[in-house]
Amino acid sequence: MARQTKETFMDNEVFVPINLGPMIDCVMLLLLYYINCSTIEVNRVSKDVVLPFAQQGLKEENTSGRFIVSMEWNEGLYEATYVANGVKMRDPREMTDFINRSKKLQGNPKDFRVVIRADRKIPYEFTQQAMAAVADADVANVLFSTVENKDTDNQ
């Protein structure tokens, strides 16, 4: 008796085309999202601020829940410009309401903190005004940005 062979799907060489268009679209969207988010984080930090030198300090591990205040110094006018999360202000008291709104939008108020990036040439009186604005916003956790090396101009 002759033996009959059973045909299976694996025996037939069938070419199944894979449509890569939707996958490439998804990859491009994710790439644009990450580029956009990284640009937002970079824009929050002012490049005009030259940070002071500190011999000892701690590197911030968790960057979520922070509110960045950059203080730019204009030597000719003897005035400071306050940049709070990318918004320029002349008076530090304007920051109080802005900080309160950001604190409410952030989910956990215990993790909320303000990072002050003051130019090394700014007199203390202007830094003191910024700290008073932060205190008026009822924020207890305040950090100061510094650099580790004297040779480093900007970070």
Buried (B, 14 or more C-beta within 10 A) or exposed (E): EEEEEEEEEEEEEEEEEEEEEEEEEEEEEEEEEEEEEEEEEEEBBBEEBBBBEEEEEEEEEEEEBBBBBBBBBEEEEEEBBBBBBEEEBEEBEBBBEBBBEBBEEBEEEEEBBBBBBBBEEBEEEBBEBBBBBBEBBEBEBBBBBBBBEEEEEEE
